[in-house]
């Protein structure tokens, strides 16, 4: 910052600070979000034959 003030003695400190911020925030990195397909293992798939029964089915009494 002191170096920039020496180069531009008539410039405001805020202007130099803003210019340095803009220069520092250039888009040097690029981020891409991309979905990638994968082969899921067999144990991850849920099918009706392999789904265990965790609780018995509820039974309700008819209301009179």
mmCIF file of the N, C-alpha and C atoms, coordinates in Angstrom:
data_MODEL
# 
_entry.id   MODEL 
# 
loop_
_atom_site.group_PDB 
_atom_site.id 
_atom_site.type_symbol 
_atom_site.label_atom_id 
_atom_site.label_alt_id 
_atom_site.label_comp_id 
_atom_site.label_asym_id 
_atom_site.label_entity_id 
_atom_site.label_seq_id 
_atom_site.pdbx_PDB_ins_code 
_atom_site.Cartn_x 
_atom_site.Cartn_y 
_atom_site.Cartn_z 
_atom_site.occupancy 
_atom_site.B_iso_or_equiv 
_atom_site.pdbx_formal_charge 
_atom_site.auth_seq_id 
_atom_site.auth_comp_id 
_atom_site.auth_asym_id 
_atom_site.auth_atom_id 
_atom_site.pdbx_PDB_model_num 
ATOM 1   N N  . UNK A 1 1  ? 0.830   -1.174  0.000   1.00 0.00 ? 1  UNK A N  1 
ATOM 2   C CA . UNK A 1 1  ? 0.000   0.000   0.000   1.00 0.00 ? 1  UNK A CA 1 
ATOM 3   C C  . UNK A 1 1  ? 0.886   1.253   0.000   1.00 0.00 ? 1  UNK A C  1 
ATOM 4   N N  . UNK A 1 2  ? 1.929   1.242   0.814   1.00 0.00 ? 2  UNK A N  1 
ATOM 5   C CA . UNK A 1 2  ? 2.833   2.398   0.868   1.00 0.00 ? 2  UNK A CA 1 
ATOM 6   C C  . UNK A 1 2  ? 3.494   2.630   -0.480  1.00 0.00 ? 2  UNK A C  1 
ATOM 7   N N  . UNK A 1 3  ? 3.833   1.538   -1.169  1.00 0.00 ? 3  UNK A N  1 
ATOM 8   C CA . UNK A 1 3  ? 4.454   1.642   -2.496  1.00 0.00 ? 3  UNK A CA 1 
ATOM 9   C C  . UNK A 1 3  ? 3.514   2.325   -3.484  1.00 0.00 ? 3  UNK A C  1 
ATOM 10  N N  . UNK A 1 4  ? 2.247   1.973   -3.425  1.00 0.00 ? 4  UNK A N  1 
ATOM 11  C CA . UNK A 1 4  ? 1.266   2.583   -4.329  1.00 0.00 ? 4  UNK A CA 1 
ATOM 12  C C  . UNK A 1 4  ? 1.059   4.060   -3.998  1.00 0.00 ? 4  UNK A C  1 
ATOM 13  N N  . UNK A 1 5  ? 1.079   4.390   -2.713  1.00 0.00 ? 5  UNK A N  1 
ATOM 14  C CA . UNK A 1 5  ? 0.936   5.792   -2.321  1.00 0.00 ? 5  UNK A CA 1 
ATOM 15  C C  . UNK A 1 5  ? 2.103   6.633   -2.829  1.00 0.00 ? 5  UNK A C  1 
ATOM 16  N N  . UNK A 1 6  ? 3.284   6.050   -2.843  1.00 0.00 ? 6  UNK A N  1 
ATOM 17  C CA . UNK A 1 6  ? 4.449   6.774   -3.365  1.00 0.00 ? 6  UNK A CA 1 
ATOM 18  C C  . UNK A 1 6  ? 4.344   6.968   -4.872  1.00 0.00 ? 6  UNK A C  1 
ATOM 19  N N  . UNK A 1 7  ? 3.804   5.969   -5.584  1.00 0.00 ? 7  UNK A N  1 
ATOM 20  C CA . UNK A 1 7  ? 3.663   6.084   -7.034  1.00 0.00 ? 7  UNK A CA 1 
ATOM 21  C C  . UNK A 1 7  ? 2.621   7.132   -7.414  1.00 0.00 ? 7  UNK A C  1 
ATOM 22  N N  . UNK A 1 8  ? 1.536   7.200   -6.644  1.00 0.00 ? 8  UNK A N  1 
ATOM 23  C CA . UNK A 1 8  ? 0.420   8.105   -6.968  1.00 0.00 ? 8  UNK A CA 1 
ATOM 24  C C  . UNK A 1 8  ? 0.163   9.017   -5.765  1.00 0.00 ? 8  UNK A C  1 
ATOM 25  N N  . UNK A 1 9  ? 0.966   10.055  -5.602  1.00 0.00 ? 9  UNK A N  1 
ATOM 26  C CA . UNK A 1 9  ? 0.835   10.902  -4.405  1.00 0.00 ? 9  UNK A CA 1 
ATOM 27  C C  . UNK A 1 9  ? -0.464  11.701  -4.331  1.00 0.00 ? 9  UNK A C  1 
ATOM 28  N N  . UNK A 1 10 ? -1.115  11.967  -5.467  1.00 0.00 ? 10 UNK A N  1 
ATOM 29  C CA . UNK A 1 10 ? -2.353  12.763  -5.435  1.00 0.00 ? 10 UNK A CA 1 
ATOM 30  C C  . UNK A 1 10 ? -3.607  11.899  -5.327  1.00 0.00 ? 10 UNK A C  1 
ATOM 31  N N  . UNK A 1 11 ? -3.456  10.583  -5.418  1.00 0.00 ? 11 UNK A N  1 
ATOM 32  C CA . UNK A 1 11 ? -4.623  9.688   -5.356  1.00 0.00 ? 11 UNK A CA 1 
ATOM 33  C C  . UNK A 1 11 ? -5.077  9.508   -3.909  1.00 0.00 ? 11 UNK A C  1 
ATOM 34  N N  . UNK A 1 12 ? -6.370  9.283   -3.760  1.00 0.00 ? 12 UNK A N  1 
ATOM 35  C CA . UNK A 1 12 ? -6.922  9.019   -2.426  1.00 0.00 ? 12 UNK A CA 1 
ATOM 36  C C  . UNK A 1 12 ? -6.595  7.585   -2.019  1.00 0.00 ? 12 UNK A C  1 
ATOM 37  N N  . UNK A 1 13 ? -6.410  7.382   -0.740  1.00 0.00 ? 13 UNK A N  1 
ATOM 38  C CA . UNK A 1 13 ? -6.087  6.044   -0.223  1.00 0.00 ? 13 UNK A CA 1 
ATOM 39  C C  . UNK A 1 13 ? -7.207  5.066   -0.559  1.00 0.00 ? 13 UNK A C  1 
ATOM 40  N N  . UNK A 1 14 ? -8.451  5.516   -0.467  1.00 0.00 ? 14 UNK A N  1 
ATOM 41  C CA . UNK A 1 14 ? -9.601  4.646   -0.752  1.00 0.00 ? 14 UNK A CA 1 
ATOM 42  C C  . UNK A 1 14 ? -9.584  4.195   -2.211  1.00 0.00 ? 14 UNK A C  1 
ATOM 43  N N  . UNK A 1 15 ? -9.238  5.088   -3.124  1.00 0.00 ? 15 UNK A N  1 
ATOM 44  C CA . UNK A 1 15 ? -9.181  4.735   -4.542  1.00 0.00 ? 15 UNK A CA 1 
ATOM 45  C C  . UNK A 1 15 ? -8.099  3.697   -4.807  1.00 0.00 ? 15 UNK A C  1 
ATOM 46  N N  . UNK A 1 16 ? -6.955  3.863   -4.180  1.00 0.00 ? 16 UNK A N  1 
ATOM 47  C CA . UNK A 1 16 ? -5.866  2.899   -4.363  1.00 0.00 ? 16 UNK A CA 1 
ATOM 48  C C  . UNK A 1 16 ? -6.250  1.554   -3.772  1.00 0.00 ? 16 UNK A C  1 
ATOM 49  N N  . UNK A 1 17 ? -6.885  1.582   -2.615  1.00 0.00 ? 17 UNK A N  1 
ATOM 50  C CA . UNK A 1 17 ? -7.313  0.343   -1.966  1.00 0.00 ? 17 UNK A CA 1 
ATOM 51  C C  . UNK A 1 17 ? -8.327  -0.400  -2.826  1.00 0.00 ? 17 UNK A C  1 
ATOM 52  N N  . UNK A 1 18 ? -9.282  0.329   -3.381  1.00 0.00 ? 18 UNK A N  1 
ATOM 53  C CA . UNK A 1 18 ? -10.287 -0.294  -4.257  1.00 0.00 ? 18 UNK A CA 1 
ATOM 54  C C  . UNK A 1 18 ? -9.647  -0.876  -5.516  1.00 0.00 ? 18 UNK A C  1 
ATOM 55  N N  . UNK A 1 19 ? -8.689  -0.151  -6.094  1.00 0.00 ? 19 UNK A N  1 
ATOM 56  C CA . UNK A 1 19 ? -8.009  -0.659  -7.286  1.00 0.00 ? 19 UNK A CA 1 
ATOM 57  C C  . UNK A 1 19 ? -7.226  -1.924  -6.980  1.00 0.00 ? 19 UNK A C  1 
ATOM 58  N N  . UNK A 1 20 ? -6.576  -1.966  -5.818  1.00 0.00 ? 20 UNK A N  1 
ATOM 59  C CA . UNK A 1 20 ? -5.834  -3.170  -5.434  1.00 0.00 ? 20 UNK A CA 1 
ATOM 60  C C  . UNK A 1 20 ? -6.783  -4.333  -5.172  1.00 0.00 ? 20 UNK A C  1 
ATOM 61  N N  . UNK A 1 21 ? -7.936  -4.059  -4.566  1.00 0.00 ? 21 UNK A N  1 
ATOM 62  C CA . UNK A 1 21 ? -8.934  -5.110  -4.335  1.00 0.00 ? 21 UNK A CA 1 
ATOM 63  C C  . UNK A 1 21 ? -9.435  -5.693  -5.647  1.00 0.00 ? 21 UNK A C  1 
ATOM 64  N N  . UNK A 1 22 ? -9.732  -4.814  -6.617  1.00 0.00 ? 22 UNK A N  1 
ATOM 65  C CA . UNK A 1 22 ? -10.216 -5.288  -7.915  1.00 0.00 ? 22 UNK A CA 1 
ATOM 66  C C  . UNK A 1 22 ? -9.161  -6.135  -8.616  1.00 0.00 ? 22 UNK A C  1 
ATOM 67  N N  . UNK A 1 23 ? -7.898  -5.719  -8.523  1.00 0.00 ? 23 UNK A N  1 
ATOM 68  C CA . UNK A 1 23 ? -6.824  -6.474  -9.172  1.00 0.00 ? 23 UNK A CA 1 
ATOM 69  C C  . UNK A 1 23 ? -6.632  -7.832  -8.504  1.00 0.00 ? 23 UNK A C  1 
ATOM 70  N N  . UNK A 1 24 ? -6.824  -7.886  -7.208  1.00 0.00 ? 24 UNK A N  1 
ATOM 71  C CA . UNK A 1 24 ? -6.620  -9.139  -6.473  1.00 0.00 ? 24 UNK A CA 1 
ATOM 72  C C  . UNK A 1 24 ? -7.755  -10.121 -6.704  1.00 0.00 ? 24 UNK A C  1 
ATOM 73  N N  . UNK A 1 25 ? -8.924  -9.641  -7.089  1.00 0.00 ? 25 UNK A N  1 
ATOM 74  C CA . UNK A 1 25 ? -10.083 -10.520 -7.225  1.00 0.00 ? 25 UNK A CA 1 
ATOM 75  C C  . UNK A 1 25 ? -10.364 -10.891 -8.669  1.00 0.00 ? 25 UNK A C  1 
ATOM 76  N N  . UNK A 1 26 ? -9.364  -11.007 -9.473  1.00 0.00 ? 26 UNK A N  1 
ATOM 77  C CA . UNK A 1 26 ? -9.550  -11.464 -10.845 1.00 0.00 ? 26 UNK A CA 1 
ATOM 78  C C  . UNK A 1 26 ? -9.963  -12.925 -10.821 1.00 0.00 ? 26 UNK A C  1 
ATOM 79  N N  . UNK A 1 27 ? -10.652 -13.314 -11.838 1.00 0.00 ? 27 UNK A N  1 
ATOM 80  C CA . UNK A 1 27 ? -11.142 -14.692 -11.923 1.00 0.00 ? 27 UNK A CA 1 
ATOM 81  C C  . UNK A 1 27 ? -10.007 -15.620 -12.358 1.00 0.00 ? 27 UNK A C  1 
ATOM 82  N N  . UNK A 1 28 ? -9.102  -15.877 -11.433 1.00 0.00 ? 28 UNK A N  1 
ATOM 83  C CA . UNK A 1 28 ? -7.976  -16.746 -11.754 1.00 0.00 ? 28 UNK A CA 1 
ATOM 84  C C  . UNK A 1 28 ? -8.359  -18.217 -11.674 1.00 0.00 ? 28 UNK A C  1 
ATOM 85  N N  . UNK A 1 29 ? -9.379  -18.523 -10.890 1.00 0.00 ? 29 UNK A N  1 
ATOM 86  C CA . UNK A 1 29 ? -9.852  -19.892 -10.758 1.00 0.00 ? 29 UNK A CA 1 
ATOM 87  C C  . UNK A 1 29 ? -11.244 -20.000 -11.345 1.00 0.00 ? 29 UNK A C  1 
ATOM 88  N N  . UNK A 1 30 ? -11.536 -21.147 -11.894 1.00 0.00 ? 30 UNK A N  1 
ATOM 89  C CA . UNK A 1 30 ? -12.849 -21.365 -12.453 1.00 0.00 ? 30 UNK A CA 1 
ATOM 90  C C  . UNK A 1 30 ? -13.453 -22.600 -11.797 1.00 0.00 ? 30 UNK A C  1 
ATOM 91  N N  . UNK A 1 31 ? -14.684 -22.472 -11.360 1.00 0.00 ? 31 UNK A N  1 
ATOM 92  C CA . UNK A 1 31 ? -15.359 -23.571 -10.688 1.00 0.00 ? 31 UNK A CA 1 
ATOM 93  C C  . UNK A 1 31 ? -16.480 -24.057 -11.590 1.00 0.00 ? 31 UNK A C  1 
ATOM 94  N N  . UNK A 1 32 ? -16.494 -25.346 -11.850 1.00 0.00 ? 32 UNK A N  1 
ATOM 95  C CA . UNK A 1 32 ? -17.566 -25.935 -12.641 1.00 0.00 ? 32 UNK A CA 1 
ATOM 96  C C  . UNK A 1 32 ? -18.243 -27.011 -11.806 1.00 0.00 ? 32 UNK A C  1 
ATOM 97  N N  . UNK A 1 33 ? -19.555 -26.960 -11.774 1.00 0.00 ? 33 UNK A N  1 
ATOM 98  C CA . UNK A 1 33 ? -20.331 -27.996 -11.097 1.00 0.00 ? 33 UNK A CA 1 
ATOM 99  C C  . UNK A 1 33 ? -20.861 -28.921 -12.185 1.00 0.00 ? 33 UNK A C  1 
ATOM 100 N N  . UNK A 1 34 ? -20.527 -30.181 -12.070 1.00 0.00 ? 34 UNK A N  1 
ATOM 101 C CA . UNK A 1 34 ? -20.914 -31.118 -13.106 1.00 0.00 ? 34 UNK A CA 1 
ATOM 102 C C  . UNK A 1 34 ? -21.312 -32.435 -12.457 1.00 0.00 ? 34 UNK A C  1 
ATOM 103 N N  . UNK A 1 35 ? -22.426 -32.978 -12.885 1.00 0.00 ? 35 UNK A N  1 
ATOM 104 C CA . UNK A 1 35 ? -22.860 -34.267 -12.371 1.00 0.00 ? 35 UNK A CA 1 
ATOM 105 C C  . UNK A 1 35 ? -22.111 -35.371 -13.108 1.00 0.00 ? 35 UNK A C  1 
ATOM 106 N N  . UNK A 1 36 ? -21.668 -36.354 -12.356 1.00 0.00 ? 36 UNK A N  1 
ATOM 107 C CA . UNK A 1 36 ? -20.927 -37.460 -12.932 1.00 0.00 ? 36 UNK A CA 1 
ATOM 108 C C  . UNK A 1 36 ? -21.705 -38.737 -12.657 1.00 0.00 ? 36 UNK A C  1 
ATOM 109 N N  . UNK A 1 37 ? -21.934 -39.526 -13.687 1.00 0.00 ? 37 UNK A N  1 
ATOM 110 C CA . UNK A 1 37 ? -22.660 -40.777 -13.481 1.00 0.00 ? 37 UNK A CA 1 
ATOM 111 C C  . UNK A 1 37 ? -21.726 -41.826 -12.887 1.00 0.00 ? 37 UNK A C  1 
ATOM 112 N N  . UNK A 1 38 ? -22.275 -42.619 -12.000 1.00 0.00 ? 38 UNK A N  1 
ATOM 113 C CA . UNK A 1 38 ? -21.505 -43.684 -11.354 1.00 0.00 ? 38 UNK A CA 1 
ATOM 114 C C  . UNK A 1 38 ? -22.327 -44.959 -11.355 1.00 0.00 ? 38 UNK A C  1 
ATOM 115 N N  . UNK A 1 39 ? -21.644 -46.068 -11.268 1.00 0.00 ? 39 UNK A N  1 
ATOM 116 C CA . UNK A 1 39 ? -22.314 -47.359 -11.140 1.00 0.00 ? 39 UNK A CA 1 
ATOM 117 C C  . UNK A 1 39 ? -22.497 -47.636 -9.654  1.00 0.00 ? 39 UNK A C  1 
ATOM 118 N N  . UNK A 1 40 ? -23.736 -47.562 -9.199  1.00 0.00 ? 40 UNK A N  1 
ATOM 119 C CA . UNK A 1 40 ? -24.012 -47.806 -7.782  1.00 0.00 ? 40 UNK A CA 1 
ATOM 120 C C  . UNK A 1 40 ? -23.910 -49.301 -7.487  1.00 0.00 ? 40 UNK A C  1 
ATOM 121 N N  . UNK A 1 41 ? -23.396 -49.674 -6.326  1.00 0.00 ? 41 UNK A N  1 
ATOM 122 C CA . UNK A 1 41 ? -23.309 -51.089 -5.971  1.00 0.00 ? 41 UNK A CA 1 
ATOM 123 C C  . UNK A 1 41 ? -24.700 -51.689 -5.775  1.00 0.00 ? 41 UNK A C  1 
ATOM 124 N N  . UNK A 1 42 ? -24.806 -52.987 -5.936  1.00 0.00 ? 42 UNK A N  1 
ATOM 125 C CA . UNK A 1 42 ? -26.097 -53.663 -5.847  1.00 0.00 ? 42 UNK A CA 1 
ATOM 126 C C  . UNK A 1 42 ? -26.761 -53.468 -4.488  1.00 0.00 ? 42 UNK A C  1 
ATOM 127 N N  . UNK A 1 43 ? -25.973 -53.455 -3.421  1.00 0.00 ? 43 UNK A N  1 
ATOM 128 C CA . UNK A 1 43 ? -26.557 -53.334 -2.092  1.00 0.00 ? 43 UNK A CA 1 
ATOM 129 C C  . UNK A 1 43 ? -27.191 -51.973 -1.846  1.00 0.00 ? 43 UNK A C  1 
ATOM 130 N N  . UNK A 1 44 ? -26.905 -51.014 -2.698  1.00 0.00 ? 44 UNK A N  1 
ATOM 131 C CA . UNK A 1 44 ? -27.476 -49.690 -2.524  1.00 0.00 ? 44 UNK A CA 1 
ATOM 132 C C  . UNK A 1 44 ? -28.886 -49.598 -3.092  1.00 0.00 ? 44 UNK A C  1 
ATOM 133 N N  . UNK A 1 45 ? -29.206 -50.450 -4.043  1.00 0.00 ? 45 UNK A N  1 
ATOM 134 C CA . UNK A 1 45 ? -30.539 -50.440 -4.640  1.00 0.00 ? 45 UNK A CA 1 
ATOM 135 C C  . UNK A 1 45 ? -31.535 -51.109 -3.696  1.00 0.00 ? 45 UNK A C  1 
ATOM 136 N N  . UNK A 1 46 ? -32.714 -50.498 -3.578  1.00 0.00 ? 46 UNK A N  1 
ATOM 137 C CA . UNK A 1 46 ? -33.762 -51.063 -2.733  1.00 0.00 ? 46 UNK A CA 1 
ATOM 138 C C  . UNK A 1 46 ? -34.816 -51.679 -3.648  1.00 0.00 ? 46 UNK A C  1 
ATOM 139 N N  . UNK A 1 47 ? -35.108 -52.929 -3.418  1.00 0.00 ? 47 UNK A N  1 
ATOM 140 C CA . UNK A 1 47 ? -36.205 -53.550 -4.153  1.00 0.00 ? 47 UNK A CA 1 
ATOM 141 C C  . UNK A 1 47 ? -37.146 -54.203 -3.146  1.00 0.00 ? 47 UNK A C  1 
ATOM 142 N N  . UNK A 1 48 ? -38.357 -54.525 -3.584  1.00 0.00 ? 48 UNK A N  1 
ATOM 143 C CA . UNK A 1 48 ? -39.379 -55.031 -2.672  1.00 0.00 ? 48 UNK A CA 1 
ATOM 144 C C  . UNK A 1 48 ? -39.023 -56.393 -2.104  1.00 0.00 ? 48 UNK A C  1 
ATOM 145 N N  . UNK A 1 49 ? -38.312 -57.189 -2.850  1.00 0.00 ? 49 UNK A N  1 
ATOM 146 C CA . UNK A 1 49 ? -37.979 -58.529 -2.380  1.00 0.00 ? 49 UNK A CA 1 
ATOM 147 C C  . UNK A 1 49 ? -36.977 -58.486 -1.226  1.00 0.00 ? 49 UNK A C  1 
ATOM 148 N N  . UNK A 1 50 ? -36.076 -57.538 -1.245  1.00 0.00 ? 50 UNK A N  1 
ATOM 149 C CA . UNK A 1 50 ? -35.028 -57.484 -0.232  1.00 0.00 ? 50 UNK A CA 1 
ATOM 150 C C  . UNK A 1 50 ? -35.347 -56.554 0.930   1.00 0.00 ? 50 UNK A C  1 
ATOM 151 N N  . UNK A 1 51 ? -36.443 -55.792 0.840   1.00 0.00 ? 51 UNK A N  1 
ATOM 152 C CA . UNK A 1 51 ? -36.761 -54.843 1.902   1.00 0.00 ? 51 UNK A CA 1 
ATOM 153 C C  . UNK A 1 51 ? -37.271 -55.608 3.121   1.00 0.00 ? 51 UNK A C  1 
ATOM 154 N N  . UNK A 1 52 ? -36.563 -55.515 4.247   1.00 0.00 ? 52 UNK A N  1 
ATOM 155 C CA . UNK A 1 52 ? -37.011 -56.251 5.438   1.00 0.00 ? 52 UNK A CA 1 
ATOM 156 C C  . UNK A 1 52 ? -38.204 -55.554 6.090   1.00 0.00 ? 52 UNK A C  1 
ATOM 157 N N  . UNK A 1 53 ? -39.033 -56.345 6.731   1.00 0.00 ? 53 UNK A N  1 
ATOM 158 C CA . UNK A 1 53 ? -40.168 -55.809 7.463   1.00 0.00 ? 53 UNK A CA 1 
ATOM 159 C C  . UNK A 1 53 ? -39.654 -55.426 8.846   1.00 0.00 ? 53 UNK A C  1 
ATOM 160 N N  . UNK A 1 54 ? -39.759 -54.167 9.163   1.00 0.00 ? 54 UNK A N  1 
ATOM 161 C CA . UNK A 1 54 ? -39.226 -53.685 10.430  1.00 0.00 ? 54 UNK A CA 1 
ATOM 162 C C  . UNK A 1 54 ? -40.283 -53.758 11.532  1.00 0.00 ? 54 UNK A C  1 
ATOM 163 N N  . UNK A 1 55 ? -41.548 -53.543 11.182  1.00 0.00 ? 55 UNK A N  1 
ATOM 164 C CA . UNK A 1 55 ? -42.623 -53.563 12.167  1.00 0.00 ? 55 UNK A CA 1 
ATOM 165 C C  . UNK A 1 55 ? -43.843 -54.242 11.549  1.00 0.00 ? 55 UNK A C  1 
ATOM 166 N N  . UNK A 1 56 ? -44.653 -54.856 12.380  1.00 0.00 ? 56 UNK A N  1 
ATOM 167 C CA . UNK A 1 56 ? -45.870 -55.486 11.836  1.00 0.00 ? 56 UNK A CA 1 
ATOM 168 C C  . UNK A 1 56 ? -46.839 -54.418 11.349  1.00 0.00 ? 56 UNK A C  1 
ATOM 169 N N  . UNK A 1 57 ? -47.702 -54.817 10.438  1.00 0.00 ? 57 UNK A N  1 
ATOM 170 C CA . UNK A 1 57 ? -48.707 -53.884 9.931   1.00 0.00 ? 57 UNK A CA 1 
ATOM 171 C C  . UNK A 1 57 ? -49.689 -53.534 11.052  1.00 0.00 ? 57 UNK A C  1 
ATOM 172 N N  . UNK A 1 58 ? -50.085 -52.295 11.111  1.00 0.00 ? 58 UNK A N  1 
ATOM 173 C CA . UNK A 1 58 ? -51.033 -51.918 12.181  1.00 0.00 ? 58 UNK A CA 1 
ATOM 174 C C  . UNK A 1 58 ? -52.416 -52.482 11.912  1.00 0.00 ? 58 UNK A C  1 
ATOM 175 N N  . UNK A 1 59 ? -53.126 -52.771 12.985  1.00 0.00 ? 59 UNK A N  1 
ATOM 176 C CA . UNK A 1 59 ? -54.508 -53.246 12.875  1.00 0.00 ? 59 UNK A CA 1 
ATOM 177 C C  . UNK A 1 59 ? -55.385 -52.256 13.635  1.00 0.00 ? 59 UNK A C  1 
ATOM 178 N N  . UNK A 1 60 ? -56.459 -51.870 12.987  1.00 0.00 ? 60 UNK A N  1 
ATOM 179 C CA . UNK A 1 60 ? -57.370 -50.893 13.581  1.00 0.00 ? 60 UNK A CA 1 
ATOM 180 C C  . UNK A 1 60 ? -58.700 -51.539 13.891  1.00 0.00 ? 60 UNK A C  1 
ATOM 181 N N  . UNK A 1 61 ? -59.281 -51.128 14.985  1.00 0.00 ? 61 UNK A N  1 
ATOM 182 C CA . UNK A 1 61 ? -60.620 -51.598 15.335  1.00 0.00 ? 61 UNK A CA 1 
ATOM 183 C C  . UNK A 1 61 ? -61.631 -50.644 14.706  1.00 0.00 ? 61 UNK A C  1 
ATOM 184 N N  . UNK A 1 62 ? -62.689 -51.167 14.137  1.00 0.00 ? 62 UNK A N  1 
ATOM 185 C CA . UNK A 1 62 ? -63.689 -50.299 13.531  1.00 0.00 ? 62 UNK A CA 1 
ATOM 186 C C  . UNK A 1 62 ? -64.367 -49.424 14.584  1.00 0.00 ? 62 UNK A C  1 
ATOM 187 N N  . UNK A 1 63 ? -64.668 -48.186 14.195  1.00 0.00 ? 63 UNK A N  1 
ATOM 188 C CA . UNK A 1 63 ? -65.367 -47.268 15.091  1.00 0.00 ? 63 UNK A CA 1 
ATOM 189 C C  . UNK A 1 63 ? -66.859 -47.550 15.062  1.00 0.00 ? 63 UNK A C  1 
ATOM 190 N N  . UNK A 1 64 ? -67.541 -47.509 16.203  1.00 0.00 ? 64 UNK A N  1 
ATOM 191 C CA . UNK A 1 64 ? -68.993 -47.766 16.268  1.00 0.00 ? 64 UNK A CA 1 
ATOM 192 C C  . UNK A 1 64 ? -69.764 -46.530 16.011  1.00 0.00 ? 64 UNK A C  1 
# 
